[in-house]
Amino acid sequence: MRTDVLHVGFDNLTMEEAVSEAEKLMETEGFKYIVTPNPEIVWLCRKDRELAEAVKNAAMVIPDGIGIIYGARILGRPLKEKVPGADFAQKLFSKMAKKGQKVYLLGSKPGVAELAGEKILEAHPGIVVCGTADGYFKDDGPVIEKINSAEPDLLLVCLGAPKQELWMKRNGHKLKAKLAIGLGGSLDVYSGLAQRAPEKWQQMNLEWLYRLIKQPSRIGRQLRLPAFVLAVVGQRIKGE
């Protein structure tokens, strides 16, 4: 049973458990997808029924963000740990490299996925980057055709929320990939074009603050966090 945080269910897994489950999903037939909600995505689910359904139908829902961990704790149903999507995929790459499995990279600006693929290959010799495509497409058909021709074990869908979650839900029945993960701006990080917070900031769970300092334009998005916390408190009071 998933852990409910504002009516979004999260799988209560450690990082290693999540990676192990993803490996198993890639060994089974049929398309599956994983989502990595943070408080912002949870908040969007309250108003977007299709997004909420897309998250609910995912094979795995992992907590990408310390806000989800705090929210679950406030509700008296703590999750084991935060599972940042970018780190989760990197650990999965290491497992895939040992098996020579294939990953397809979809998203970001033109050229970024290719650069990210080069960096992934450097860090994980043995993995196969079987294709890339940027996120600036209007017609799904040609992109899906390219992905299906490559037959990846893993598809990274980095289109940003809620677009990536809805894209996986709507197109899953057309895809030959075994597993997809919605990972927002991770290709920018993998390519080296965007920098994550220093390790100390991550350890203090202040990665969100570091990103806000570096990108003040994110303030509008970050203002959803207090509303998220208040809603969680309200859920606890109501006993939901």
Helices and strands as residue ranges (DSSP letters): E 3-5, E 8-10, H 15-26, E 32-35, H 39-45, H 49-56, E 60-61, H 66-74, H 85-99, E 102-107, H 112-123, E 128-133, H 140-150, E 154-158, H 163-171, G 172-174, E 179-182, H 186-191, H 199-203, H 207-214, G 216-218, H 219-222, H 224-238
